[in-house]
Amino acid sequence: MSEMESAGGDREQKKELRKEHPSGWLHLTQHDAIPILVDALLDLPPGREFNKTELADHAGVTRQTVGNYTDLLLEVNLIEEVPGTTPQRYRVADSDVVRELFELNSALNSTTE
């Protein structure tokens, strides 16, 4: 086996290990629609409530797409349910994850200006 073939095999093994034991970042971003949904959440005013249809319209995706990822967004503390609402409403979570995400977004935005 050549060195090049060996290096390629090592890369694939490492990639598969990352997929089997993902970091929080990879767990979140492995889904195609998540970056669009997170970007839309970063654009909402603090405390703004929304339902799945409203978030879908704001993000430019289908309601089904939002529905597919609502549990993941809840799991990683990006959104939280607004208690006692029917149909269920959500808001950007008051969490360390959201605060850090806004800070990262701000830092990234300042490098592109």
N, C-alpha and C positions, 0 to 999 in steps of 0.2 A: 504494500500500500504506500502510495506516495505521501509526502508531507502535506501536500495540498488536500488530498482526500482525507487524511487524518484530521486536519484542521477543520474541514467542512463537517465531518462527523462530530467533532467536539462542539462545534457551534450549534448543531442541531440538538445535541444532548442538553446543552445549557439552555437553549430556547425551550425545550420541552419541560425541563425542570422548573423554569420560571412559570410556565403555564400551569404546572401541577401545584406549585406553591407560590401563587402570585402575591406581590406586595399589594397594599391597599390601592395604590395608584393603578396598577395593572388590572386588579379586580374591577375597578370602576371603569377604566377607559377601554377595556377589551370589547366593549359593545359600541357599534358604529354610531348610534344615535346619542349616546351619553354626552360627548363634547358639545353638541348642539343644544341639548337640554340644559347642561350646566351653564353654557354661555347665556341662554335665555334667563336662567335663574339669577345670574350675576347682574342682569339688566333690570331686574324688578326693584321697585322702591321698598325700603325696609317695612316689614309688617304687612305687605300686600298679600291678601288671600286670593286664591285661585282654585278653580276646579280643573279636572283633566282637560276638558275642552278648551278652557281659557289658556292653559299652559301650552297646549298644542298649537293654538292660533298664534300665540306670542313667539313660539319657537319656530314656527313654519313647518311643523310635522303633523302627522295624523294623531287623532285621539288614541288610536290603537297603539301607536308608538309610545305615547306617554303611559298608557296603561301597562304596556309590556315592561316598563322600567320604573314604575312607581315604587314597587317593593324595594328595589335596589337603592333608589334615592332615599327612601325611608331608612333602610338598613345602614347606610353610610352617613346618616344624620345630615343630609343636605336639605331635606324637607321634613316637615312634621305635619301631622294631621291637626286640623282645627277641631277641637272637641264639639260634639253636639250639632254638627252640620249635616244636612241631608239635601241634595247629594253631598258626599264628602268633599270638604274643602281642605286646602293645604296652604302652607306658607313656607318661606325659606326658614330653615331651622335656626334657632339661637344656639349654635354649637361651636365648639373649637374648630371643627372641620370647616364650617362656613367662614368663620373669621380668618382662618389661615388661607382659605381659597380666595377670599376677597383681597387679602394682603398680597398673595402671589399674583393675582390678576393685576393689581395696581402696579406692582413692580415690573411685570411684563409690559404693561401698557406704557410705562415711563421709558422703557428702552426702545420703543417703536416710534416715539414722537420726535 
